[in-house]
Amino acid sequence: MNSQFSALTCRDTLRLIFEKLSVTDLARACCVCKAWNAVASDDEIVVEAFKAPWKPLEVMGKPSSRSFWRDNGIGKFAISHRIVRGESVASLAVKYSVQVMDIKRLNNMISDHGIYSRERLLIPISNQDILINGTCYIELDTYAKREVAVMYLDGKPDRKPGTLLNRVTSDWGNRRVIESLKRSMQVDDGTAQYYLSISNGDPRAALSHFSSDLRWENQTGLA
């Protein structure tokens, strides 16, 4: 098919065609010629194609890179769960009918201790019907270290748009402490954050708590 045929360089005609394409096909169309690229890369068309398989009502926000839209697999979506006292990764896996390892993988958790230093966890979506007519918010999760289209089952995000950026900056400011604890304890990221959190941010107290737990494990034969 000749992309220079007049009917296929008309913006209105192209728009009618491209509105029916998948994300993958839109990416291919962008490579055909300038006329096709101009229409196939239109934000409105791209977002609608991203939403099409899952049928959410809205996807709010803009990603930091347009490459976010290139993959609209179910893994790009997640549920935000605010952690309450007494919950564990295992109990959340049962609640949402997902695997423990899937929750850990999505949230970059190696140890179960990681849950105690966080306000929320991202939960993989096991039933795609939950997205139908829902609203998702594109967020950069500082723990998952990637942008995700997040659904809040209990309403909207409880922070203003600028707050997330401030939290990212704050988290990066604490990275040196976390990295230092990881080296000293020879543990993973989640464990270091756990001991720092129960020590009110005091690295020395975190090391003391960790050493105490390690001695207890050695004495009881659990280490």
N, C-alpha and C positions, 0 to 999 in steps of 0.2 A: 504494500500500500504506500503510495507516494505522499509523504507528509506535506509536500508543497502544493498539492491539489487545493484549489481555492477554498473548498468547503472545510478543509482540515487545517486552515490557517485562520479561520474566522474565530475570534475569541468566544463569542456566544455559543457557537457550535461546539467548540472544544470544551467549554465549561459543562455543557449538557452531557457530553460523553464522559469527561473525567470525573464528574460527580458520582459515577457508577463504578469507578475503579477502586481496587484495593490499594493499600499503602505500597505494596511491592510494585504493582503496575504503575502507580503514579511516579515512583522513583525511576522506572524504566522510561516513562514518557518524558521525564525531564531531560533525558539524554538525547532525544531525537533532534530537536532544533530549538532555536530561541523562542519561537512562538509557542511551542508546546511547553517549554520550561516555564515561561511566564505564567501560564495558566495552571499547570500541574503543581507548581510550588506555591500557589495562592494559599494563604493561611487557613481560610475558611474551608476550602476543599480538603486540605491535608488533615485538619482536625476532624472533619466529618468522616473521612476515610478511617482515621485512627479509632473513632468511636464505633463504627459500623458493626463489627462482629459482636460487640458486647452490649450495645444499645444503652449506654448511660445517657441521661438527659443532658448533662453538661460535664465538660472537663475544664475546670477553672485554672487560670494562671498560664504563664509562658515558661517553657523550659529554658535553661541557659544556652542550649544548643538545639538547632533544628533536627539534629540527628536523633533526638528523643523520639520523634514521630515515626522513624523508619521501622521500628519494631513495635507492633501493637499486640504481641502475645499476652496471654493472661498474666504472665509473670511481671508485666509492667504495672499491674494494679495490685493494691494491697488494702487491707482493713487496718485502721488505726485502733489499737486497744490501749486504753489507759490502765496501767497496772495498779492493782489495789493490794493491800496487805494480805499475805497468805497465798498469793497466786504463785504458780511455778510454770516453767515452760511446758511441763508435762500436762498440767491441768488445762492450760490454754490450748494445747494440741487436741485434747479431748473435746473441749468446748466448741472449737471451730472445725473439728473433723479434719485435721491436717496432721502431718508427721512432725515429730519433735525436730528432726534434722532439717526439715524445710523451714521451720521458724528460725532456727539457729543460722542457717545459711543466709536467709534473707536479711537478718539483722547483724551479720558478721559476728556471731557469738560462737566461741569455742567452748567456753565453760558455762554451766547453768548459773554460776555466780553473777554473770553479766546482767541478769534481769534486775538485780537489786540497785544498780546505779542508774537506772533509766526510769523516765516517767511513763514511757509507752513502748510498745513493741509493734512492729509491722507484722500482720498476719497474712500469709498467702491465702489467696481465694480458692476455695475448693469447689464452690458452686457458682458458676458464672452468672446464674440468674439473679444473684444478689446485686449485680451491676445495673440491671434493667431499670431505667428511669431514675437512677441515682445520680448523685453529684460527686465528682472526684476532684481533688485539688492536687496540682502538680507541686511537689515539695522535694527539696534536697534534704534527705535524711542524713544526719551527721554520723550515725552509727552504720547504717547500710552503705553509706558513702556513694550514693547514687540518687538520681531523681526518680520518683515513683508517683503514680497517679493514685492518691490516697483517698479512701472512702471512710467517712466518719459516721458510724451507725448511730451515735448519740447526738448528732447535730453537726455544726460547723467547727472548723478549727478554733481553738480558744485563744489564739494569739493574732496580733496584727501583722500585716505583711512584713514589716521591718524587723519583727522580733526574731524570726528564724535566722536572718542574717547575723543579728547580734549574737545569737546562740552559737552559730557556726564560728564566729570570731572568738568567742569565749572558749569554745571547745578546743580550737587550735591553740589558744594560749595555754591550755592545760596539757597539751600533748607532751611537752618535755618532761613534765612530772610523771605522766603515765609511762612514757618510754623508759625513764630512769627506774621506775619501780619494776617494770617488766624485766629489765636487765638484772636488777638486784635479786629479784625473787625467782627469776627464770620461769615465768608464768606467761599465760596468754593475756591479751588485752582486757577481756572481760573480768578475769580474776583480779588484775591490777586495779581496775576501776571499782570493783566491789570493795576491796580493802581500803581504798582511798575514800569511798563514800561512807563506810561505817566509822571512819576516823575523822569525819568532818573536814576532809581535805588536807589533813596533816600527814605528809609523807612518812615522817618518823614513826608516828603512831600506827600508820598502815603497815610498816615493816614489822613493828612490834607485834601487832595482831597476827600477821602472817606467820611470824616465827613461833608464836605461841601455839597456833593451830598446827603447825608442822611438827612441833615437839609432841603435841598430844597424839597426832596420827602415828608418829614413830613409836610412841610408847604403847599404843593400842594395836600396833601391827597393821594399820590401814594404809600407810604410805607405800 
